[in-house]
Structures are given as structure tokens and as C-alpha cells.
């Protein structure tokens, strides 16, 4: 296994890890701001970078049953959100393959 290099995003507004400021997502990748996580406000993203993923688990959430995996900052290993692998409700299928980042766990990096 080779070295893992961090990806540096080029955007007007970049969200990074609150603890180490590692780039995680561009503001342009936000699909929705209308989400809640364990720490309050959260955002649904189409793509994120510089993360590692935990094992998939089934969870009952406010919008139904989902298979999700926690995502961690690759640099400092702090949990920053989760990824939706599978939604069991037809109306929630749009979330599959998308990422949630919790606002409380992010910082704005310019």
C-alpha cells in the first residue's frame, strides 16, 4: 500500500475538519442543507474527500431504516458524519451513495 495524499479542493468555500482543517468538501457539492445529525444541523453532500469509512451497519433513523457507515477525517480520525449505502424506503433512495457532514464537526477553510 502506498502513501495516501490529501486532496486539496479549489473552491470559494471549502468545508474542513474542525480539529485539523483537512479539506473534506466543497460548498458546491451540497445537495441539501435540510438535515439533522447527532450534533444538530447537517448537510447532504454529493462528494467528499480525505475520509476513511467504517463498516456498514443498519440503523433506524428519523426517515426510516438505512444501511450507513460512519466517515472519519483521514488525517486526525475524528468522526465527521456518515455515508448512506442503502435506503429501504423508496422515497429515500436518492440518499444512496451520498454523504452527511455535521456542521458542528466542520470548519470553513478558505
N, CA, C and O atoms as CSV, one atom per row, in Angstrom:
chain,resi,resn,atom,element,x,y,z
A,1,UNK,N,N,0.843,-1.184,0.000
A,1,UNK,CA,C,0.000,0.000,0.000
A,1,UNK,C,C,0.881,1.238,0.000
A,1,UNK,O,O,1.828,1.326,0.781
A,2,UNK,N,N,0.582,2.183,-0.859
A,2,UNK,CA,C,1.370,3.406,-0.984
A,2,UNK,C,C,0.930,4.467,0.000
A,2,UNK,O,O,0.050,4.242,0.831
A,3,UNK,N,N,1.540,5.602,-0.104
A,3,UNK,CA,C,1.180,6.731,0.739
A,3,UNK,C,C,-0.160,7.299,0.313
A,3,UNK,O,O,-0.480,7.325,-0.876
A,4,UNK,N,N,-0.934,7.748,1.268
A,4,UNK,CA,C,-2.218,8.384,0.990
A,4,UNK,C,C,-2.020,9.899,1.076
A,4,UNK,O,O,-1.742,10.442,2.145
A,5,UNK,N,N,-2.165,10.553,-0.046
A,5,UNK,CA,C,-2.024,12.000,-0.084
A,5,UNK,C,C,-3.378,12.658,0.071
A,5,UNK,O,O,-4.379,12.164,-0.449
A,6,UNK,N,N,-3.414,13.769,0.783
A,6,UNK,CA,C,-4.654,14.510,0.928
A,6,UNK,C,C,-4.990,15.231,-0.368
A,6,UNK,O,O,-4.105,15.674,-1.099
A,7,UNK,N,N,-6.283,15.338,-0.636
A,7,UNK,CA,C,-6.782,16.099,-1.773
A,7,UNK,C,C,-7.049,17.510,-1.276
A,7,UNK,O,O,-7.657,17.698,-0.223
A,8,UNK,N,N,-6.594,18.501,-2.034
A,8,UNK,CA,C,-6.853,19.899,-1.690
A,8,UNK,C,C,-7.843,20.452,-2.695
A,8,UNK,O,O,-7.595,20.442,-3.901
A,9,UNK,N,N,-8.963,20.933,-2.190
A,9,UNK,CA,C,-10.032,21.427,-3.040
A,9,UNK,C,C,-9.788,22.877,-3.433
A,9,UNK,O,O,-9.170,23.639,-2.690
A,10,UNK,N,N,-10.276,23.246,-4.599
A,10,UNK,CA,C,-10.151,24.613,-5.088
A,10,UNK,C,C,-11.555,25.159,-5.303
A,10,UNK,O,O,-12.192,24.884,-6.320
A,11,UNK,N,N,-12.025,25.931,-4.342
A,11,UNK,CA,C,-13.381,26.459,-4.384
A,11,UNK,C,C,-13.438,27.729,-3.546
A,11,UNK,O,O,-12.546,27.992,-2.740
A,12,UNK,N,N,-14.497,28.518,-3.742
A,12,UNK,CA,C,-14.650,29.743,-2.951
A,12,UNK,C,C,-14.898,29.448,-1.479
A,12,UNK,O,O,-14.463,30.200,-0.607
A,13,UNK,N,N,-15.601,28.347,-1.206
A,13,UNK,CA,C,-15.880,27.969,0.181
A,13,UNK,C,C,-15.654,26.471,0.322
A,13,UNK,O,O,-16.225,25.671,-0.420
A,14,UNK,N,N,-14.816,26.104,1.281
A,14,UNK,CA,C,-14.455,24.708,1.498
A,14,UNK,C,C,-14.743,24.352,2.952
A,14,UNK,O,O,-14.400,25.104,3.864
A,15,UNK,N,N,-15.373,23.204,3.157
A,15,UNK,CA,C,-15.599,22.696,4.499
A,15,UNK,C,C,-14.464,21.752,4.857
A,15,UNK,O,O,-14.086,20.883,4.071
A,16,UNK,N,N,-13.924,21.938,6.066
A,16,UNK,CA,C,-12.842,21.098,6.541
A,16,UNK,C,C,-13.152,20.529,7.908
A,16,UNK,O,O,-14.137,20.902,8.545
A,17,UNK,N,N,-12.305,19.627,8.346
A,17,UNK,CA,C,-12.423,19.043,9.675
A,17,UNK,C,C,-12.224,20.133,10.730
A,17,UNK,O,O,-11.300,20.940,10.635
A,18,UNK,N,N,-13.083,20.147,11.714
A,18,UNK,CA,C,-12.998,21.151,12.783
A,18,UNK,C,C,-11.691,21.028,13.569
A,18,UNK,O,O,-11.165,22.026,14.061
A,19,UNK,N,N,-11.170,19.807,13.685
A,19,UNK,CA,C,-9.988,19.581,14.518
A,19,UNK,C,C,-8.675,19.863,13.805
A,19,UNK,O,O,-7.765,20.449,14.393
A,20,UNK,N,N,-8.565,19.450,12.533
A,20,UNK,CA,C,-7.268,19.577,11.862
A,20,UNK,C,C,-7.317,20.386,10.564
A,20,UNK,O,O,-6.287,20.578,9.917
A,21,UNK,N,N,-8.503,20.860,10.179
A,21,UNK,CA,C,-8.696,21.707,8.989
A,21,UNK,C,C,-8.465,20.998,7.656
A,21,UNK,O,O,-8.385,21.662,6.622
A,22,UNK,N,N,-8.357,19.674,7.650
A,22,UNK,CA,C,-8.206,18.933,6.407
A,22,UNK,C,C,-9.440,19.150,5.529
A,22,UNK,O,O,-10.568,19.063,6.014
A,23,UNK,N,N,-9.234,19.428,4.255
A,23,UNK,CA,C,-10.345,19.634,3.322
A,23,UNK,C,C,-11.217,18.387,3.256
A,23,UNK,O,O,-10.716,17.267,3.151
A,24,UNK,N,N,-12.549,18.600,3.319
A,24,UNK,CA,C,-13.495,17.487,3.243
A,24,UNK,C,C,-14.467,17.628,2.080
A,24,UNK,O,O,-14.763,16.646,1.400
A,25,UNK,N,N,-14.967,18.841,1.842
A,25,UNK,CA,C,-15.964,19.011,0.785
A,25,UNK,C,C,-16.044,20.469,0.340
A,25,UNK,O,O,-15.762,21.395,1.100
A,26,UNK,N,N,-16.434,20.633,-0.900
A,26,UNK,CA,C,-16.664,21.959,-1.456
A,26,UNK,C,C,-18.109,22.368,-1.197
A,26,UNK,O,O,-19.005,21.525,-1.186
A,27,UNK,N,N,-18.329,23.642,-0.992
A,27,UNK,CA,C,-19.678,24.175,-0.819
A,27,UNK,C,C,-20.549,23.827,-2.026
A,27,UNK,O,O,-21.756,23.631,-1.886
A,28,UNK,N,N,-19.944,23.751,-3.198
A,28,UNK,CA,C,-20.669,23.438,-4.437
A,28,UNK,C,C,-21.228,22.018,-4.448
A,28,UNK,O,O,-22.133,21.721,-5.227
A,29,UNK,N,N,-20.706,21.138,-3.599
A,29,UNK,CA,C,-21.145,19.732,-3.578
A,29,UNK,C,C,-22.350,19.501,-2.662
A,29,UNK,O,O,-22.820,18.370,-2.539
A,30,UNK,N,N,-22.858,20.560,-2.016
A,30,UNK,CA,C,-24.028,20.410,-1.139
A,30,UNK,C,C,-25.269,20.134,-1.979
A,30,UNK,O,O,-25.567,20.857,-2.930
A,31,UNK,N,N,-25.985,19.074,-1.611
A,31,UNK,CA,C,-27.262,18.752,-2.250
A,31,UNK,C,C,-28.404,19.352,-1.438
A,31,UNK,O,O,-29.365,19.877,-2.000
A,32,UNK,N,N,-28.291,19.270,-0.092
A,32,UNK,CA,C,-29.342,19.774,0.782
A,32,UNK,C,C,-28.756,20.219,2.121
A,32,UNK,O,O,-27.819,19.616,2.645
A,33,UNK,N,N,-29.335,21.288,2.653
A,33,UNK,CA,C,-28.954,21.780,3.987
A,33,UNK,C,C,-30.007,21.397,5.026
A,33,UNK,O,O,-29.910,21.797,6.187
A,34,UNK,N,N,-30.996,20.635,4.619
A,34,UNK,CA,C,-32.150,20.333,5.457
A,34,UNK,C,C,-32.009,18.977,6.147
A,34,UNK,O,O,-32.887,18.123,6.020
A,35,UNK,N,N,-30.910,18.775,6.876
A,35,UNK,CA,C,-30.675,17.509,7.567
A,35,UNK,C,C,-30.268,17.781,9.007
A,35,UNK,O,O,-29.783,18.861,9.344
A,36,UNK,N,N,-30.479,16.766,9.852
A,36,UNK,CA,C,-30.086,16.845,11.263
A,36,UNK,C,C,-29.226,15.633,11.582
A,36,UNK,O,O,-29.502,14.523,11.126
A,37,UNK,N,N,-28.183,15.859,12.369
A,37,UNK,CA,C,-27.332,14.775,12.837
A,37,UNK,C,C,-27.366,14.705,14.346
A,37,UNK,O,O,-28.209,15.342,14.978
A,38,UNK,N,N,-26.472,13.948,14.928
A,38,UNK,CA,C,-26.407,13.819,16.388
A,38,UNK,C,C,-26.053,15.137,17.052
A,38,UNK,O,O,-26.425,15.370,18.202
A,39,UNK,N,N,-25.334,16.008,16.337
A,39,UNK,CA,C,-24.870,17.277,16.895
A,39,UNK,C,C,-25.644,18.472,16.363
A,39,UNK,O,O,-25.208,19.611,16.532
A,40,UNK,N,N,-26.782,18.237,15.726
A,40,UNK,CA,C,-27.584,19.347,15.200
A,40,UNK,C,C,-27.566,19.393,13.682
A,40,UNK,O,O,-27.665,18.362,13.016
A,41,UNK,N,N,-27.438,20.597,13.144
A,41,UNK,CA,C,-27.518,20.819,11.703
A,41,UNK,C,C,-26.492,19.998,10.935
A,41,UNK,O,O,-25.346,19.845,11.358
A,42,UNK,N,N,-26.940,19.468,9.779
A,42,UNK,CA,C,-26.055,18.657,8.943
A,42,UNK,C,C,-26.381,18.924,7.472
A,42,UNK,O,O,-27.464,19.409,7.145
A,43,UNK,N,N,-25.432,18.601,6.590
A,43,UNK,CA,C,-25.584,18.834,5.160
A,43,UNK,C,C,-25.421,17.523,4.399
A,43,UNK,O,O,-24.614,16.672,4.773
A,44,UNK,N,N,-26.197,17.369,3.328
A,44,UNK,CA,C,-26.065,16.226,2.433
A,44,UNK,C,C,-25.170,16.630,1.268
A,44,UNK,O,O,-25.446,17.609,0.574
A,45,UNK,N,N,-24.092,15.867,1.057
A,45,UNK,CA,C,-23.120,16.163,0.004
A,45,UNK,C,C,-23.110,15.073,-1.054
A,45,UNK,O,O,-23.347,13.899,-0.768
A,46,UNK,N,N,-22.835,15.483,-2.261
A,46,UNK,CA,C,-22.683,14.557,-3.375
A,46,UNK,C,C,-21.322,13.865,-3.321
A,46,UNK,O,O,-21.199,12.695,-3.686
A,47,UNK,N,N,-20.305,14.589,-2.867
A,47,UNK,CA,C,-18.943,14.041,-2.840
A,47,UNK,C,C,-18.153,14.653,-1.686
A,47,UNK,O,O,-18.308,15.831,-1.367
A,48,UNK,N,N,-17.312,13.838,-1.071
A,48,UNK,CA,C,-16.379,14.305,-0.042
A,48,UNK,C,C,-15.012,13.680,-0.319
A,48,UNK,O,O,-14.909,12.681,-1.032
A,49,UNK,N,N,-13.975,14.273,0.247
A,49,UNK,CA,C,-12.609,13.783,0.059
A,49,UNK,C,C,-11.922,13.637,1.413
A,49,UNK,O,O,-12.412,14.132,2.428
A,50,UNK,N,N,-10.803,12.965,1.414
A,50,UNK,CA,C,-9.953,12.831,2.602
A,50,UNK,C,C,-10.674,12.198,3.796
A,50,UNK,O,O,-10.552,12.659,4.931
A,51,UNK,N,N,-11.417,11.144,3.515
A,51,UNK,CA,C,-12.133,10.434,4.576
A,51,UNK,C,C,-11.759,8.960,4.564
A,51,UNK,O,O,-11.257,8.436,3.570
A,52,UNK,N,N,-12.011,8.310,5.678
A,52,UNK,CA,C,-11.979,6.850,5.745
A,52,UNK,C,C,-13.374,6.419,6.176
A,52,UNK,O,O,-14.084,7.170,6.845
A,53,UNK,N,N,-13.758,5.221,5.794
A,53,UNK,CA,C,-15.107,4.739,6.063
A,53,UNK,C,C,-15.080,3.538,6.991
A,53,UNK,O,O,-14.237,2.650,6.857
A,54,UNK,N,N,-16.012,3.521,7.934
A,54,UNK,CA,C,-16.167,2.383,8.849
A,54,UNK,C,C,-16.991,1.301,8.163
A,54,UNK,O,O,-17.423,1.467,7.023
A,55,UNK,N,N,-17.202,0.203,8.859
A,55,UNK,CA,C,-18.027,-0.881,8.347
A,55,UNK,C,C,-19.490,-0.437,8.243
A,55,UNK,O,O,-19.954,0.385,9.032
A,56,UNK,N,N,-20.199,-0.981,7.278
A,56,UNK,CA,C,-21.616,-0.659,7.100
A,56,UNK,C,C,-22.450,-1.301,8.211
A,56,UNK,O,O,-22.221,-2.449,8.593
A,57,UNK,N,N,-23.419,-0.541,8.721
A,57,UNK,CA,C,-24.335,-1.024,9.749
A,57,UNK,C,C,-25.749,-0.565,9.398
A,57,UNK,O,O,-25.937,0.445,8.719
A,58,UNK,N,N,-26.726,-1.314,9.865
A,58,UNK,CA,C,-28.114,-0.934,9.649
A,58,UNK,C,C,-28.567,-0.080,10.825
A,58,UNK,O,O,-28.358,-0.447,11.982
A,59,UNK,N,N,-29.195,1.073,10.524
A,59,UNK,CA,C,-29.668,1.976,11.582
A,59,UNK,C,C,-31.082,2.423,11.281
A,59,UNK,O,O,-31.446,2.664,10.130
A,60,UNK,N,N,-31.871,2.530,12.332
A,60,UNK,CA,C,-33.192,3.152,12.226
A,60,UNK,C,C,-33.003,4.636,12.487
A,60,UNK,O,O,-32.570,5.039,13.566
A,61,UNK,N,N,-33.333,5.440,11.491
A,61,UNK,CA,C,-33.172,6.887,11.589
A,61,UNK,C,C,-34.545,7.535,11.497
A,61,UNK,O,O,-35.542,6.845,11.286
A,62,UNK,N,N,-34.607,8.844,11.652
A,62,UNK,CA,C,-35.902,9.530,11.651
A,62,UNK,C,C,-36.642,9.364,10.329
A,62,UNK,O,O,-37.869,9.456,10.300
A,63,UNK,N,N,-35.924,9.122,9.238
A,63,UNK,CA,C,-36.555,8.960,7.926
A,63,UNK,C,C,-36.698,7.495,7.520
A,63,UNK,O,O,-37.010,7.205,6.365
A,64,UNK,N,N,-36.477,6.578,8.441
A,64,UNK,CA,C,-36.631,5.165,8.137
A,64,UNK,C,C,-35.354,4.382,8.358
A,64,UNK,O,O,-34.394,4.879,8.947
A,65,UNK,N,N,-35.357,3.147,7.877
A,65,UNK,CA,C,-34.224,2.245,8.056
A,65,UNK,C,C,-33.232,2.441,6.904
A,65,UNK,O,O,-33.620,2.513,5.738
A,66,UNK,N,N,-31.934,2.527,7.261
A,66,UNK,CA,C,-30.877,2.737,6.272
A,66,UNK,C,C,-29.670,1.871,6.621
A,66,UNK,O,O,-29.466,1.521,7.783
A,67,UNK,N,N,-28.884,1.532,5.626
A,67,UNK,CA,C,-27.558,0.961,5.842
A,67,UNK,C,C,-26.586,2.112,5.655
A,67,UNK,O,O,-26.512,2.705,4.579
A,68,UNK,N,N,-25.841,2.425,6.710
A,68,UNK,CA,C,-24.925,3.568,6.691
A,68,UNK,C,C,-23.561,3.145,7.216
A,68,UNK,O,O,-23.415,2.087,7.828
A,69,UNK,N,N,-22.575,3.981,6.968
A,69,UNK,CA,C,-21.248,3.774,7.547
A,69,UNK,C,C,-20.711,5.132,8.002
A,69,UNK,O,O,-20.816,6.123,7.278
A,70,UNK,N,N,-20.141,5.170,9.196
A,70,UNK,CA,C,-19.542,6.406,9.688
A,70,UNK,C,C,-18.357,6.770,8.810
A,70,UNK,O,O,-17.652,5.900,8.298
A,71,UNK,N,N,-18.150,8.071,8.643
A,71,UNK,CA,C,-16.974,8.544,7.913
A,71,UNK,C,C,-16.119,9.379,8.853
A,71,UNK,O,O,-16.629,10.168,9.648
A,72,UNK,N,N,-14.807,9.190,8.746
A,72,UNK,CA,C,-13.846,9.856,9.620
A,72,UNK,C,C,-12.870,10.673,8.790
A,72,UNK,O,O,-12.567,10.332,7.647
A,73,UNK,N,N,-12.387,11.745,9.376
A,73,UNK,CA,C,-11.319,12.523,8.753
A,73,UNK,C,C,-10.100,11.609,8.615
A,73,UNK,O,O,-9.684,10.974,9.584
A,74,UNK,N,N,-9.540,11.546,7.429
A,74,UNK,CA,C,-8.398,10.660,7.194
A,74,UNK,C,C,-7.152,11.129,7.954
A,74,UNK,O,O,-6.285,10.320,8.287
A,75,UNK,N,N,-7.064,12.431,8.226
A,75,UNK,CA,C,-5.878,12.983,8.883
A,75,UNK,C,C,-5.880,12.730,10.396
A,75,UNK,O,O,-4.917,12.187,10.937
A,76,UNK,N,N,-6.968,13.128,11.080
A,76,UNK,CA,C,-6.992,13.049,12.549
A,76,UNK,C,C,-7.915,11.957,13.082
A,76,UNK,O,O,-7.968,11.730,14.291
A,77,UNK,N,N,-8.642,11.279,12.196
A,77,UNK,CA,C,-9.512,10.137,12.548
A,77,UNK,C,C,-10.791,10.518,13.295
A,77,UNK,O,O,-11.496,9.632,13.778
A,78,UNK,N,N,-11.104,11.794,13.401
A,78,UNK,CA,C,-12.349,12.213,14.053
A,78,UNK,C,C,-13.544,11.878,13.162
A,78,UNK,O,O,-13.472,12.024,11.942
A,79,UNK,N,N,-14.636,11.430,13.768
A,79,UNK,CA,C,-15.856,11.171,13.019
A,79,UNK,C,C,-16.449,12.510,12.586
A,79,UNK,O,O,-16.586,13.425,13.399
A,80,UNK,N,N,-16.801,12.623,11.300
A,80,UNK,CA,C,-17.347,13.875,10.770
A,80,UNK,C,C,-18.751,13.717,10.197
A,80,UNK,O,O,-19.401,14.709,9.868
A,81,UNK,N,N,-19.225,12.471,10.073
A,81,UNK,CA,C,-20.565,12.245,9.529
A,81,UNK,C,C,-20.753,10.790,9.155
A,81,UNK,O,O,-20.174,9.900,9.778
A,82,UNK,N,N,-21.573,10.547,8.124
A,82,UNK,CA,C,-21.813,9.182,7.665
A,82,UNK,C,C,-22.140,9.168,6.185
A,82,UNK,O,O,-22.436,10.201,5.584
A,83,UNK,N,N,-22.079,7.970,5.609
A,83,UNK,CA,C,-22.424,7.747,4.203
A,83,UNK,C,C,-23.631,6.814,4.154
A,83,UNK,O,O,-23.696,5.828,4.889
A,84,UNK,N,N,-24.579,7.134,3.285
A,84,UNK,CA,C,-25.727,6.257,3.064
A,84,UNK,C,C,-25.356,5.214,2.020
A,84,UNK,O,O,-25.032,5.564,0.885
A,85,UNK,N,N,-25.398,3.950,2.385
A,85,UNK,CA,C,-25.164,2.872,1.429
A,85,UNK,C,C,-26.466,2.370,0.822
A,85,UNK,O,O,-26.530,2.087,-0.375
A,86,UNK,N,N,-27.510,2.260,1.653
A,86,UNK,CA,C,-28.785,1.716,1.170
A,86,UNK,C,C,-29.931,2.311,1.962
A,86,UNK,O,O,-29.858,2.451,3.182
A,87,UNK,N,N,-30.985,2.657,1.250
A,87,UNK,CA,C,-32.230,3.108,1.873
A,87,UNK,C,C,-33.307,2.083,1.561
A,87,UNK,O,O,-33.405,1.616,0.426
A,88,UNK,N,N,-34.107,1.729,2.541
A,88,UNK,CA,C,-35.141,0.732,2.351
A,88,UNK,C,C,-36.466,1.342,1.880
A,88,UNK,O,O,-37.284,0.652,1.272
A,89,UNK,N,N,-36.678,2.616,2.155
A,89,UNK,CA,C,-37.882,3.324,1.708
A,89,UNK,C,C,-37.638,3.885,0.309
A,89,UNK,O,O,-36.587,4.468,0.043
A,90,UNK,N,N,-38.607,3.707,-0.577
A,90,UNK,CA,C,-38.465,4.185,-1.963
A,90,UNK,C,C,-38.212,5.697,-2.016
A,90,UNK,O,O,-37.442,6.169,-2.852
A,91,UNK,N,N,-38.855,6.447,-1.131
A,91,UNK,CA,C,-38.710,7.906,-1.138
A,91,UNK,C,C,-37.338,8.384,-0.643
A,91,UNK,O,O,-36.997,9.558,-0.790
A,92,UNK,N,N,-36.559,7.479,-0.061
A,92,UNK,CA,C,-35.248,7.841,0.485
A,92,UNK,C,C,-34.090,7.344,-0.386
A,92,UNK,O,O,-32.929,7.546,-0.030
A,93,UNK,N,N,-34.379,6.709,-1.498
A,93,UNK,CA,C,-33.355,6.124,-2.370
A,93,UNK,C,C,-32.360,7.165,-2.899
A,93,UNK,O,O,-31.218,6.825,-3.209
A,94,UNK,N,N,-32.785,8.430,-3.004
A,94,UNK,CA,C,-31.895,9.478,-3.522
A,94,UNK,C,C,-30.661,9.682,-2.646
A,94,UNK,O,O,-29.670,10.252,-3.102
A,95,UNK,N,N,-30.709,9.223,-1.397
A,95,UNK,CA,C,-29.586,9.387,-0.470
A,95,UNK,C,C,-28.476,8.366,-0.691
A,95,UNK,O,O,-27.351,8.573,-0.235
A,96,UNK,N,N,-28.769,7.278,-1.377
A,96,UNK,CA,C,-27.782,6.210,-1.544
A,96,UNK,C,C,-26.519,6.721,-2.233
A,96,UNK,O,O,-26.577,7.355,-3.286
A,97,UNK,N,N,-25.371,6.425,-1.607
A,97,UNK,CA,C,-24.092,6.860,-2.141
A,97,UNK,C,C,-23.726,8.297,-1.796
A,97,UNK,O,O,-22.683,8.793,-2.222
A,98,UNK,N,N,-24.580,8.969,-1.027
A,98,UNK,CA,C,-24.338,10.362,-0.637
A,98,UNK,C,C,-23.800,10.421,0.793
A,98,UNK,O,O,-23.845,9.432,1.524
A,99,UNK,N,N,-23.294,11.588,1.179
A,99,UNK,CA,C,-22.612,11.765,2.461
A,99,UNK,C,C,-23.288,12.848,3.296
A,99,UNK,O,O,-23.759,13.857,2.770
A,100,UNK,N,N,-23.325,12.622,4.595
A,100,UNK,CA,C,-23.771,13.629,5.556
A,100,UNK,C,C,-22.546,14.107,6.327
A,100,UNK,O,O,-21.793,13.303,6.877
A,101,UNK,N,N,-22.355,15.425,6.362
A,101,UNK,CA,C,-21.339,16.031,7.224
A,101,UNK,C,C,-22.074,16.911,8.218
A,101,UNK,O,O,-22.929,17.710,7.836
A,102,UNK,N,N,-21.740,16.766,9.493
A,102,UNK,CA,C,-22.413,17.530,10.541
A,102,UNK,C,C,-21.729,18.879,10.730
A,102,UNK,O,O,-20.511,18.952,10.896
A,103,UNK,N,N,-22.523,19.943,10.702
A,103,UNK,CA,C,-21.999,21.306,10.766
A,103,UNK,C,C,-21.120,21.536,12.002
A,103,UNK,O,O,-20.106,22.229,11.924
A,104,UNK,N,N,-21.505,20.961,13.125
A,104,UNK,CA,C,-20.756,21.141,14.375
A,104,UNK,C,C,-19.348,20.543,14.303
A,104,UNK,O,O,-18.464,20.933,15.066
A,105,UNK,N,N,-19.148,19.617,13.405
A,105,UNK,CA,C,-17.847,18.930,13.295
A,105,UNK,C,C,-16.993,19.504,12.161
A,105,UNK,O,O,-15.924,18.976,11.854
A,106,UNK,N,N,-17.474,20.592,11.540
A,106,UNK,CA,C,-16.780,21.194,10.400
A,106,UNK,C,C,-16.270,22.577,10.723
A,106,UNK,O,O,-16.730,23.228,11.661
A,107,UNK,N,N,-15.307,23.015,9.928
A,107,UNK,CA,C,-14.873,24.408,9.948
A,107,UNK,C,C,-14.828,24.881,8.506
A,107,UNK,O,O,-14.738,24.071,7.584
A,108,UNK,N,N,-14.891,26.189,8.312
A,108,UNK,CA,C,-14.782,26.741,6.967
A,108,UNK,C,C,-13.314,27.023,6.692
A,108,UNK,O,O,-12.663,27.750,7.442
A,109,UNK,N,N,-12.800,26.448,5.619
A,109,UNK,CA,C,-11.408,26.614,5.233
A,109,UNK,C,C,-11.411,27.384,3.916
A,109,UNK,O,O,-12.142,27.018,2.996
A,110,UNK,N,N,-10.606,28.447,3.806
A,110,UNK,CA,C,-10.588,29.232,2.572
A,110,UNK,C,C,-9.345,28.964,1.780
A,110,UNK,O,O,-9.160,29.539,0.708
